[in-house]
Amino acid sequence: MINHCYQLVELYVQCSSSDQARLVNSEIPRVQKLKLHDLPELAMLGEPQSMWEHLEELTVSYCDGLRKLSFSIQTSKNIKIIEGG
């Protein structure tokens, strides 16, 4: 869960070293449930597609700046629940 980060604008992975790239390739794509709450400045959930390949549930509430989901989330074969409010 990510909540009450009032200045968070983007949520994506950017690697600047091979160690970080290994972390991205091994840990972040394993996220299956993600809850985003009270992030008024959040405008983008980014790519790459591999970041979201295991995501099954996404809950978004009070994230008024987020107008659309990334294409990779919208077309994911694993996503079962997308809730907003």
NORCOR-V758817 format. One record per pair of residues at least 12 apart in sequence whose ideal C-beta (glycine too) atoms are under 7 Angstrom apart, sorted by the first residue. I is the first residue (numbers start at 1). GAP is how many residues later the second one is. D is the distance in whole Angstrom. If there is no record, write none. Layout:
BEGIN
<<I,GAP,D> <I,GAP,D>>
END
This chain:
BEGIN
<<1,34,4> <1,36,7> <2,34,5> <2,37,7> <3,34,4> <3,35,5> <4,34,5> <5,34,6> <6,34,6> <6,35,7> <7,34,6> <8,31,5> <8,33,6> <8,34,5> <9,32,5> <9,33,7> <9,34,6> <10,33,7> <10,34,5> <10,36,6> <11,31,7> <11,34,5> <11,35,7> <12,34,3> <12,35,7> <13,15,6> <13,38,5> <28,23,6> <29,21,5> <29,22,6> <29,24,5> <29,25,6> <30,24,6> <31,23,6> <31,24,6> <32,22,5> <32,23,6> <32,24,5> <32,25,7> <33,23,7> <33,24,4> <34,21,6> <34,24,5> <35,24,4> <36,24,5> <36,27,5> <37,24,5> <37,25,6> <38,24,4> <39,24,5> <40,22,7> <40,23,7> <40,24,5> <40,25,6> <41,24,5> <42,21,5> <42,23,5> <42,24,5> <43,22,5> <43,23,6> <45,24,6> <45,25,5> <45,28,6> <46,24,6> <47,23,6> <47,25,6> <49,23,4> <52,20,5> <52,21,5> <52,24,6> <53,23,7> <53,25,7> <54,24,6> <55,18,7> <55,21,6> <55,23,6> <55,24,6> <56,22,5> <56,23,6> <56,24,5> <57,23,6> <57,24,4> <58,15,7> <58,21,7> <58,24,5> <59,24,5> <60,24,5> <61,23,7> <61,24,5>>
END
